[in-house]
Amino acid sequence: MKLAIIGGGSTYTPELVDGFARLRAELPITELALVDPAADRLEAVGAVSRRIFAKQGHPGRVLTTDSVEEGADGADAVLFQLRIGGQAARNVDETLPLQFCCVGQETTGAGGLAKALRTVPVVLDLADRVRKVAPEARIVDFTNPVGIVTRALLDAGHDAVGLCNVAIGFQRRFAAELGVTPERIQLDHVGLNHLTWERGVKLDGEEILPKIIEEHAKEIAEGNEIPEEVIHHLGMIPSYYLRYYYMHDQVVEEERSAPSRASEVAAIEEKLLTMYRDPAVDEKPELLAKRGGAFYSEAAVQLLASLVGGKGDVQVVNVRNEGTLPFLDDRAVVEVSATVSGSGVEPLPQAPLPAHLRGLIAHVSAYEELALDAAIRGGRDRVFGALLAHPLIGQADLADKLADALIAANAKHLPWAEPK
């Protein structure tokens, strides 16, 4: 099969390539096309990717190009992993909201909206170009904010599914704590992208979540940076991203006194690119683990293998709601367990959710709908409306000030915001 990665110059890519090499029996790639306009990054990432394949005896060809049409031509699947504006834009996403006593995060709150405004139009343009040269290609989106970007792709008629590494991270963590292989663990994972809970964990079909909470709540709380008592109160395990909602003010104070994650990642990326340029480096560096995206390659291989090979197994993905959570619009995108096969992705039926989950999920889903509209059609009023609808903002004066600040900070990425 041929796989194209749009944003292939990302420092994440060798993580993927290592997974493709190790798991080639599951996903037999004959050609891997890395597509990126940043020639210097692409050359470094492409070179180390070829060396990783060679060292592990993978026969696949690695193509590098700045042409979407060349890279995607005839592809069976295309993976999107973009960051419009790079770490500099991310740094603004993480620091500007703090000036207004709002959490600074690249996918949640005001920073997440700014990222959506920059990203959605670019992804839709790229997907349309892909469709012209690879009309049957399956699109896998790893570009944040995944829920909003995936809905944009689906609304535009693309065969797309969103992917996040939160669920596979929990699966691997629980398996390690229990001393079992990950395949024996199945999650009841529910919510929206970066707004999810594990409300069930099964080992060989037997429910063990109460046991996990009883025996491992302290370690889980430390790993997710959420108080242990919150986990006991919920009777389920919230993802790390719930700390932005459950502990908003505390997080803001922490962020004000620490370097932004973007600045840390930018420094890591520079070191990684230097390593990638070294002809002696033929495996993913240990430093890459600090870049983020743990188990990203395994999740991508599993999803692509099932989409192309039709395994029909259960995975956690971002998919159209279509009644899965009956309190949401059918066109919303949810992050749940689903059956994945060559014929598509089918969400598993969901048991009723408790009121506190329904309320927060519905609130954020409504914001995502408005954020997508703002990203596609532009306009200050739509940006203001999305901010006003977000549960972490929700005040008129605050939304008003943030709207102006976000638009000004991102104007060069927003054609509708450019001065006439």
N, C-alpha and C positions, 0 to 999 in steps of 0.2 A: 504494500500500500504506500501511497504518497501522503505525507503529512506536511502541511505548511504552518509555520508559526509566525503570525503577524506581531511584530515586536520581538523578533528573534535575537536582537542585540542586547536584550535584557541580561543582567547578571544572574537572573534566575535560570536562564536556559541550560547551563551545564547540569543543574539539578535534574531537569527533565531528561537531558541526553543520557545521563547516568542511569536513570530509570529505564529509558528505552533500551539501553544496552543490556542491563541486568535482566529485564523482563521481556526480551525479544521473542521468547516462545509464545507469550500472550499477544504481543503486538508486533508482527513481522513487518517492520518498516523497510521499504526498499529505497526510498528517497525522503530525506528530511530537508525541507526548504526553510531557511531562516531569512525572514524579510524585515528590513529595518532601514530607515533613511540615514541613520548615524553610521557612516562608513567606518570610522575608527573603532567604535564599539563592536560593530558587526564583524570586522576582520578578526579581532581578538577572540570573540565568542565563537565564531566559526572555526577558527584554528584549533582551539582547545576541544571543541565538540568532535572534530575529526580525530583528534588524538585519543579521546575517550573511546570512541567507537573502535578505533584500531587496536587499542590495548586490550579491549574486552572481546575482540574478534567479531565485532558486528560488521556484516557485509554492506550495510546501507551507505548510500552516497549522501553527503552533506553539501547542499547548495546554499550559497549566500548571495543575496541580491537586494537592491533597493526598490525593485519593481514588484508591486503586488501582483500584477498580471503574470509575470514570469514565475514568481514563487508559487502562486496558487493554481497555475494552469494544470488542469487534470487531477487536482488533489482529491483524495477521498475524504479528508477531514482537514479543517483549518482551526487552529487554536489562536485566540486573541488574548494577548497579554500586554496591554499598552499602558503608558503613563504619560498623558499629554502634559507637557510643561516640565517633566522630570521632577527631580527631588526639590528643585527650587520652588515649583508650584506647590508641591506637597508641604514644604516648609511654611508657606503662607497659609495653607489649609489648617495647619496645626497651631499656628501662632496668632493669626488675626482674630479668631473668635475669642481668644483669651482676653483681648482688650475689652470685650463686652461681657466678661464673666461667664462665658459659654465654653464648653469643652472643646478642645482643639484636637480633632481627629480626622483623618483623611477620608473615612467612609461614613462617619456618623455625625449628625448635626450639621452645622453650617459648613464645615469643611467638606463633608460628603456631598452637600449640594453644589458647592463650587466645583468639585471634581466631576460631578455629573454634567454640569453645564459645559465644561471643557470637553468632555469625553464622548458623550452620546452622538453628537453630529459627526465626529470623526469616525467612530465605529460604524455608523450607518453608511457613510460614504465608502469605507473600505469593504464592508459586507456586500454592497451593491457591485463593486468592482470584482470581488471574488465570485459572485454569482454568474458574471458574464463568462468567466473562463473555467469555472468548476460548479456548474448548476446543481450537481447532485451532492456536493460536499456537505458534510455535517459540520456545524459550527459549535465549538466549545468555547465559552467565554469565561476567562479568568480575570477579566478586566474589572476593577472596582469602579463604582459600587455595583457589584455583580447583579443584584436583584433588579436595579433600574436599567442597567445596560442590557441584560437578558430580555427584559420586557420590551425594550426598544427594538431589539432584533426580531422578537416574535411578532410584535405589532406590524413590523415591516414585511412580514411574510417569510422570514428566514427560518431554516431548520436549525434551531439553536437550543442549547441547553447550557445552564450556568453551573460553574464548578467552584467550590470553596474547600479549603483544607481543614476547616474546624472539625467537621464530623470525623474524618479519618484520623485526626489528631487525638480525639477522644477514644476512638476505637483502639488505636495503638497504645494509648496510655492505660486504658483498662486492661488490655491484654497483658501488658508488661506487669501491672500490679498483681494480676491473677496468675501469672506464669503460664499463659496459654497462647496459642497462635491467634493472630488477629481474625482469621477467617471464622473462628468459633464465636466471635462477638457480633451481635446484631443490635443496632441502636434504634430506639424510637425517638427520632430526632425531628423537632418540629419548630416552625416559626418562619421568619424571613431571613434573608442573608444578613449576617452579623446581628441577628436578634433571635437566637435559638436556645432551646432547652433540650436536655436529654431527660425525657420523662419515662424512659424505660431502657434497660440494658439486659439483653438475654445472652446467656452462655449455653450453647447447644440447645437453644429453645426454652431454657428455664429463666424466668425473671429473677435478676439478682441486684436490681438497683437499690432496694433497701439495704442489702448487705454491703454494697459498695459505699453507700453514704455512711452507714454505721461504722465501717472499718477504715474508710479512706477520706472522709470529709475534710479533715485537716489538711492533708496534702493537696487535695483538689482545690480547696479554698486558697491555699498559698499559690498554687500554679495559676489560678484564674484571677487572683487578687480581688476576691470577693469574700466578705466575712463568712466564717464557717456557720454561724447561726442562721444566715440567710439560706444556705443550702438545706439545713435541717428544717427550717420553716417551710420552704417550698416543697420539700420532699422530692425534688428533682435537681438536676445540675445545670445551672445557667452557663452559657459560654462567657468567655472573657469580656466580650463586648457589652454584656449587660451591666458591667461596672459603670459604664458611662451613664446609665439610667438610674441604677440603684444607689450610686455613690457620686453623683454628678459634682457637687460642690467640693468634695474632698479631692476628686480627680483634678478639678480646675486648679486647686491650690498646689497639688503635686506638680502639675505641668508647668505652672508659673515658675517653679524653683528648679527646673531641670532642663537640660538641652532638649530640643525637639527630636523626635525619632527620625525625622527627615535628615537632620544634620548628622546624626549617628550613621544612618544608612548611606549617606553620600560619602562619608569617610570610608566605610566598609567597601562600597562599590569601587572606589579608586584603587584600593588595595587588591580587590579581586581582579580588576582589569589588568593590573600590573602582573598578577600571577598568570592570568590567561594568556598574556603575551609571551610568557616564558616557554620556549620550545620543550623544556623538560617536564612541564606540568601536563600529565595525561590522565588525571582523575580529578573529581571535584574537590576543591580545597575544604578543609575543616572549617575555615572562616565562613564559608557559604551558609553554614547552619545559623550563623548570627544574622544573616540577611533576612531571615523569615521564610515562610512558605514550607514549613516542615511537612514531609510526606506528600508534597505537591506532585512529585513525579509518579508515585504509586497511585494516587487518586486519578491522575490524568490517564495513565496506562489502563487502569481498570475501566474507566468510562469510555475511552476510545475503543478499547478491545470489544466492549459490549455493543457499542453503537455500530461498529463496522462488522464485527463477527457474529453478532446476534446471540450472545450467551443467555440473555434473559435472567440475569441475576439482579439482586437488590442493592442499590447504591443510594447515597444521599446526594441530591442534585437540586438545582434551582429550575423550576418548571412551572408552567401555567397552572393556576389554581383549579379552575374548572370544577368547582364544587368540593374540592378536597377539604378546605376550611370554609364551611357554609356561610360564615359571617363576613367573608371577604368577597369582593367582586370576582367573577369568574376569570377576568382577564389579568388579575393580579398575578405576580410571580411569588411562589412560596418555596421554602427550602425544607424538603421532606424526603423520606425514603421513598424510592420509586423502583419499579421494574424497568430495567434498561435492556433493550434488544435492538436488532437491526430495523425493526419496524417503528421504533420510537421509544418514548419515555412515558410510563404510566404511573402516576402517584398511587401509593398504597392508601387504602381507606384509613381515616383518622378517627379515633375515639374523641368524644367531646372534650374540649379544653376547659380548664377552670376560668372563671371570670377575669382574674387578673392577667392571664395570658391573652385572652380574647381582646381585652380592652387595649393593651399595649400594642399587640400585633395589628389590630384594626387602625389604631391611631397612626402608627408608622407607615402602614400600607397606604393610607390616604395621603400622607405626605409624599410617598414615593410616586404616586400617580400625579400629583401636582408638580413634583420635581421633574418628572419626565416631560410633562407639558412645557415647563419652562425651558428645559434643555433643547427641545425640538423647535419651539416657536419663539423663544426669546422674550425679552421685554421685562422691564423693571417690575411691573405689577405682578407678573407671574412669579418672579423671584421672591417678591415680598409675600405673596400668597403661600408659597411653599414653606418659607421660613415661619410664617404665622401658624401654619398647620403642624409644625414639628413639635413633639412633646417636650423637647429639650430647649425650646425657644418660646413660642406661643404667646408672646406679649407684643402688642402692636408697636410700641415705641422701639423695642429691641429689634423687631423684625425690620422696621423702617431703617434704622441705622445700619444694621447688618447688610441689608440689600444694597445700599449705596457702597458700602465698603467692599463687599464681595465683587460687585460689578467692576468697580474701579481697579481692584487688584488683579482681575482676570480679563480685563478689557481686550488685551492683545490676542486672547484665545476666543473671543466672542465677537464675531463679525457684526452682530446687531448692536453691540455696545460701543463700537468705534465712533469717535467724533466725526460728524459730517463736515 
